[in-house]
Amino acid sequence: MKHALLAVPLLTSLLGGVLAAQAPARVQFIAVEKDVKLEVLDWGGVGRPVVLLAGNTQTAHSFEQFAPVLASSYHVYGITRRGFGASSAPATGYLADRLADDVLAVIDSLRLVRPVLAGHSRAGQELSSIGSRHPEKVAGLVYLDAGYAYAYYDSTRGNFEIEFNELMRHNEQLHAAGAKGQFVEIDRLLTQLLQTDLPALERSFKTMRSELAGYASGPPRPLMPPPHTGIARAIDEGTQPYTSIRAPVLAIYAIDASVPPELQADTAAAQRWLVQQSTPAAAFARGIPTARVVMIPHANHFIFDSNAREVLREMHAFIARLSP
């Protein structure tokens, strides 16, 4: 998973001062369930609606440089998820599907017809939840350095965090079903635990042990980012596995690698090589063969700011191909 990096604001210089002429976004609050309201920004614009979803710990204001330029071609909105910024911060409701349902509730409240959803970083899980469960609600999904394990579960490789979360959730559901005497549900959950959850977790443990062997001989160094706390941790624990995303997809990745000189003249070959340098991108491309997967070298995690020109070009081309 990518760490959040400080974005370098480049849009003003790239786009000739377009931002200076833009009015600030209109702010409103939309109820998504009892006692939970989300901050929604509206940058205006005309044409197809585009809804921007921020990364974990971020707010819709993280798009304040990018969104006004996008609004020259589309009607652009941004959503601050529950728990952050001016949105409500309830104690519960941070399962990935619940966060995605919040997005759908905002779309319905605004009466948006099949918008394009563009999500940064951890918002990839909301995109995948909607693309898996309700693809008819959207015209397309844009992953802005967001196509990692929380957005696409690579069953061939596994992911300890996701598998552990699933195990814990199913164990809680088993206890609840047992307390109510729901024998059919108990049997279903036991089957899930024995046939899927435990074998997947065992495989991940074995993979971690084999990988640790390569680190043991070297100097000590961190292998994982520091754990989140509070609501950010609740979102981590609410991660779910997504393997079937049925909406049109554009996945843009930031990557540190440089294209070898012999491939630089062949754009398609260069992109294929770059995809193979990133395990998550390769898994995403393999698992969702209809997706357009684009690698942008020398970009940072806030790719919509650090490499705005390339992101805008790819988004325009993707949206132009979508059904009206």
C-alpha positions as CSV (number, residue, x, y, z in Angstrom):
1,M,0.0,0.0,0.0
2,K,1.3,3.5,-0.9
3,H,2.1,6.0,1.8
4,A,0.6,9.4,1.3
5,L,3.3,11.8,-0.1
6,L,3.2,15.6,-0.1
7,A,1.8,16.6,-3.5
8,V,3.5,19.3,-5.4
9,P,0.8,21.6,-6.8
10,L,1.6,21.9,-10.5
11,L,-1.8,22.6,-12.1
12,T,-1.5,26.4,-12.2
13,S,1.8,26.4,-14.1
14,L,0.7,23.5,-16.4
15,L,-2.6,25.0,-17.4
16,G,-1.9,28.6,-17.8
17,G,-3.6,30.1,-14.8
18,V,-7.0,28.5,-15.5
19,L,-7.6,28.1,-11.7
20,A,-7.5,31.8,-11.0
21,A,-10.8,32.3,-12.9
22,Q,-12.6,29.5,-11.1
23,A,-15.1,30.2,-8.3
24,P,-14.7,28.2,-5.1
25,A,-16.8,25.0,-4.8
26,R,-20.3,25.2,-3.3
27,V,-20.5,23.2,-0.1
28,Q,-23.5,21.2,1.0
29,F,-24.2,18.4,3.5
30,I,-26.1,15.3,2.5
31,A,-27.6,12.7,4.8
32,V,-26.6,9.2,4.0
33,E,-28.2,7.5,7.0
34,K,-29.6,8.6,10.4
35,D,-27.4,11.2,12.1
36,V,-24.7,10.9,9.4
37,K,-24.1,13.7,6.9
38,L,-21.3,14.0,4.3
39,E,-19.7,17.1,3.1
40,V,-20.2,17.4,-0.7
41,L,-18.3,20.0,-2.8
42,D,-19.8,21.1,-6.2
43,W,-17.3,22.8,-8.6
44,G,-20.0,23.3,-11.2
45,G,-19.4,22.7,-14.9
46,V,-21.6,21.1,-17.6
47,G,-21.8,17.7,-19.2
48,R,-21.4,14.3,-17.7
49,P,-21.2,14.3,-13.9
50,V,-17.8,13.3,-12.4
51,V,-17.6,12.5,-8.7
52,L,-14.2,12.6,-6.9
53,L,-13.5,10.5,-3.9
54,A,-10.6,11.3,-1.6
55,G,-8.0,8.9,-0.1
56,N,-8.0,7.7,3.5
57,T,-7.5,10.5,6.0
58,Q,-8.1,13.0,3.1
59,T,-11.1,15.2,2.3
60,A,-12.7,16.4,-0.9
61,H,-10.7,19.5,-0.5
62,S,-7.6,17.6,-1.7
63,F,-9.0,18.0,-5.2
64,E,-9.2,21.9,-5.0
65,Q,-6.6,22.4,-7.7
66,F,-7.5,19.5,-10.0
67,A,-11.3,19.7,-9.8
68,P,-11.8,23.2,-11.2
69,V,-9.8,22.3,-14.4
70,L,-11.8,19.1,-14.7
71,A,-15.0,21.2,-14.4
72,S,-14.2,22.9,-17.7
73,S,-15.4,19.6,-19.4
74,Y,-17.7,18.0,-16.8
75,H,-19.9,18.7,-13.8
76,V,-17.6,17.9,-11.0
77,Y,-18.4,17.0,-7.4
78,G,-16.3,15.8,-4.5
79,I,-17.3,13.7,-1.4
80,T,-15.6,13.7,2.0
81,R,-16.2,10.3,3.5
82,R,-17.6,9.8,7.0
83,G,-15.1,10.3,9.8
84,F,-13.1,13.0,8.2
85,G,-13.2,16.8,7.6
86,A,-16.6,18.3,8.1
87,S,-18.5,15.1,7.5
88,S,-20.0,13.2,10.4
89,A,-17.8,10.9,12.4
90,P,-20.0,8.1,13.8
91,A,-18.4,5.3,15.8
92,T,-19.4,2.7,13.2
93,G,-20.0,2.3,9.5
94,Y,-16.5,1.9,8.1
95,L,-16.8,-1.4,6.3
96,A,-15.8,-0.9,2.6
97,D,-19.3,-1.7,1.3
98,R,-20.9,0.7,3.8
99,L,-18.6,3.5,2.7
100,A,-19.6,2.7,-0.9
101,D,-23.2,2.8,0.0
102,D,-22.6,6.3,1.4
103,V,-21.4,7.3,-2.1
104,L,-24.4,5.8,-3.7
105,A,-26.7,7.7,-1.3
106,V,-25.0,11.0,-2.3
107,I,-25.4,10.1,-6.0
108,D,-29.1,9.4,-5.5
109,S,-29.6,12.6,-3.4
110,L,-28.1,14.7,-6.2
111,R,-30.1,12.8,-8.8
112,L,-27.0,12.0,-10.8
113,V,-27.5,9.6,-13.7
114,R,-24.6,7.2,-14.1
115,P,-21.7,9.5,-13.1
116,V,-18.1,8.7,-13.6
117,L,-16.5,8.0,-10.2
118,A,-12.8,8.9,-9.8
119,G,-11.1,7.8,-6.5
120,H,-7.7,8.4,-5.1
121,S,-5.7,5.9,-3.1
122,R,-7.9,4.1,-0.5
123,A,-11.1,5.3,-2.3
124,G,-10.3,2.5,-4.8
125,Q,-12.2,0.2,-2.4
126,E,-15.4,2.2,-2.8
127,L,-15.0,2.2,-6.5
128,S,-14.6,-1.6,-6.6
129,S,-17.5,-2.1,-4.2
130,I,-19.8,-0.2,-6.4
131,G,-18.3,-1.7,-9.6
132,S,-18.9,-5.2,-8.1
133,R,-22.3,-4.7,-6.6
134,H,-24.0,-1.9,-8.6
135,P,-22.2,-1.4,-11.9
136,E,-25.4,-0.1,-13.4
137,K,-25.2,3.0,-11.2
138,V,-22.1,4.3,-12.8
139,A,-20.8,5.0,-16.3
140,G,-17.1,4.2,-15.4
141,L,-14.5,4.1,-12.7
142,V,-11.2,5.9,-12.6
143,Y,-8.6,4.7,-10.1
144,L,-6.1,7.5,-9.3
145,D,-3.2,5.4,-7.9
146,A,-5.9,3.5,-6.2
147,G,-5.8,0.0,-7.8
148,Y,-4.1,-1.8,-4.9
149,A,-5.1,-4.9,-2.8
150,Y,-8.0,-3.1,-1.2
151,A,-9.4,-2.5,-4.6
152,Y,-8.6,-5.8,-6.3
153,Y,-8.0,-9.0,-4.4
154,D,-5.5,-11.2,-6.2
155,S,-6.6,-14.6,-5.2
156,T,-3.4,-16.2,-6.7
157,R,-1.2,-14.2,-4.3
158,G,-3.5,-13.5,-1.4
159,N,-3.4,-10.6,1.1
160,F,-2.9,-11.1,4.8
161,E,-4.8,-7.9,5.9
162,I,-7.9,-8.7,3.8
163,E,-7.9,-12.4,4.8
164,F,-7.5,-11.6,8.5
165,N,-10.3,-9.0,8.3
166,E,-12.6,-11.5,6.6
167,L,-11.8,-14.2,9.2
168,M,-12.6,-11.9,12.1
169,R,-15.9,-10.6,10.5
170,H,-17.1,-14.2,9.8
171,N,-16.1,-15.2,13.3
172,E,-18.2,-12.4,14.8
173,Q,-21.1,-13.4,12.5
174,L,-20.8,-17.0,13.7
175,H,-21.1,-15.9,17.3
176,A,-24.1,-13.8,16.5
177,A,-25.8,-16.6,14.6
178,G,-25.0,-19.0,17.4
179,A,-26.7,-16.7,20.0
180,K,-29.8,-16.7,17.9
181,G,-29.8,-20.4,17.1
182,Q,-29.7,-19.8,13.3
183,F,-28.5,-23.2,12.3
184,V,-28.5,-22.7,8.5
185,E,-26.4,-19.5,8.9
186,I,-24.0,-21.3,11.4
187,D,-23.4,-24.0,8.8
188,R,-22.8,-21.5,6.0
189,L,-20.3,-19.6,8.1
190,L,-18.5,-22.7,9.3
191,T,-18.2,-23.8,5.6
192,Q,-16.8,-20.4,4.7
193,L,-14.3,-20.4,7.5
194,L,-13.1,-24.0,6.9
195,Q,-13.0,-24.0,3.1
196,T,-12.0,-20.4,2.3
197,D,-10.9,-18.1,5.2
198,L,-8.5,-20.4,7.1
199,P,-6.8,-21.9,4.0
200,A,-6.3,-18.4,2.5
201,L,-4.9,-17.1,5.7
202,E,-2.6,-20.1,6.1
203,R,-1.3,-19.6,2.6
204,S,-0.5,-15.9,3.4
205,F,1.3,-16.9,6.5
206,K,3.5,-19.3,4.5
207,T,4.2,-16.7,1.9
208,M,5.2,-14.2,4.6
209,R,7.5,-16.7,6.2
210,S,9.2,-17.5,2.8
211,E,9.7,-13.8,2.1
212,L,11.1,-13.1,5.6
213,A,13.8,-15.6,4.9
214,G,15.3,-13.2,2.4
215,Y,15.3,-10.3,4.9
216,A,16.8,-12.2,7.8
217,S,20.3,-11.9,6.5
218,G,20.2,-8.1,5.8
219,P,20.1,-5.1,8.2
220,P,16.9,-4.5,10.1
221,R,14.3,-2.4,8.2
222,P,10.6,-1.9,8.4
223,L,8.5,-4.2,6.2
224,M,5.1,-2.5,6.8
225,P,3.9,1.0,7.3
226,P,3.1,2.1,10.9
227,P,-0.5,1.0,11.8
228,H,-3.3,3.5,11.6
229,T,-5.3,4.5,14.6
230,G,-8.8,5.7,15.2
231,I,-11.1,6.0,12.1
232,A,-8.3,5.3,9.7
233,R,-7.7,2.0,11.5
234,A,-11.5,1.2,11.3
235,I,-11.3,1.7,7.5
236,D,-8.2,-0.6,7.4
237,E,-10.2,-3.2,9.3
238,G,-13.2,-2.8,7.0
239,T,-11.3,-3.8,3.9
240,Q,-13.1,-6.4,1.8
241,P,-12.0,-8.6,-1.1
242,Y,-13.1,-7.5,-4.6
243,T,-12.5,-9.8,-7.5
244,S,-15.2,-9.0,-10.1
245,I,-15.5,-5.4,-11.2
246,R,-18.1,-5.1,-13.9
247,A,-18.0,-1.4,-14.8
248,P,-15.6,0.2,-17.3
249,V,-12.3,0.9,-15.7
250,L,-9.4,3.3,-16.1
251,A,-6.6,2.6,-13.6
252,I,-3.7,5.1,-13.5
253,Y,-0.7,4.2,-11.4
254,A,2.3,6.3,-10.2
255,I,5.5,4.4,-10.6
256,D,9.2,5.1,-9.9
257,A,10.6,3.0,-12.7
258,S,12.0,4.4,-15.9
259,V,11.3,2.9,-19.3
260,P,14.4,1.2,-20.8
261,P,15.8,3.1,-23.8
262,E,15.1,0.4,-26.3
263,L,11.4,0.5,-25.5
264,Q,10.9,4.3,-25.4
265,A,9.9,4.5,-29.0
266,D,7.1,2.0,-28.6
267,T,4.4,3.4,-26.3
268,A,2.5,0.1,-26.0
269,A,5.5,-2.0,-25.3
270,A,6.7,0.6,-22.7
271,Q,3.4,0.5,-20.9
272,R,3.4,-3.3,-20.9
273,W,6.9,-3.3,-19.4
274,L,5.9,-0.7,-16.8
275,V,2.8,-2.7,-15.7
276,Q,5.0,-5.7,-15.1
277,Q,7.2,-3.7,-12.8
278,S,4.2,-3.3,-10.4
279,T,2.7,-6.4,-8.8
280,P,-0.6,-4.7,-8.0
281,A,-0.9,-3.2,-11.5
282,A,-0.1,-6.5,-13.1
283,A,-2.7,-8.2,-11.0
284,F,-5.3,-5.6,-11.8
285,A,-4.6,-5.8,-15.5
286,R,-4.7,-9.6,-15.4
287,G,-7.9,-9.8,-13.3
288,I,-9.8,-7.1,-15.1
289,P,-8.7,-7.6,-18.8
290,T,-11.1,-5.0,-20.1
291,A,-9.5,-2.3,-17.9
292,R,-7.2,0.3,-19.3
293,V,-4.2,0.3,-17.1
294,V,-1.8,3.3,-17.4
295,M,1.6,3.7,-15.7
296,I,3.0,7.2,-15.3
297,P,6.7,7.2,-14.5
298,H,8.2,9.7,-12.0
299,A,4.9,10.5,-10.5
300,N,4.0,10.7,-6.8
301,H,1.0,9.2,-5.0
302,F,-1.1,12.5,-5.5
303,I,-0.8,11.8,-9.2
304,F,-3.7,14.2,-10.1
305,D,-1.5,17.1,-8.9
306,S,2.0,15.8,-9.7
307,N,1.1,14.7,-13.2
308,A,-2.1,16.6,-13.9
309,R,-1.6,16.8,-17.7
310,E,-1.2,13.1,-18.2
311,V,-4.2,12.3,-15.8
312,L,-6.5,14.7,-17.6
313,R,-5.5,13.4,-21.0
314,E,-6.3,9.8,-19.9
315,M,-9.5,10.8,-18.2
316,H,-10.8,12.7,-21.2
317,A,-10.0,9.8,-23.6
318,F,-11.7,7.3,-21.3
319,I,-14.8,9.3,-20.7
320,A,-15.2,10.1,-24.4
321,R,-15.4,6.3,-25.1
322,L,-18.2,5.7,-22.5
323,S,-21.8,5.3,-23.5
324,P,-23.8,8.5,-23.3
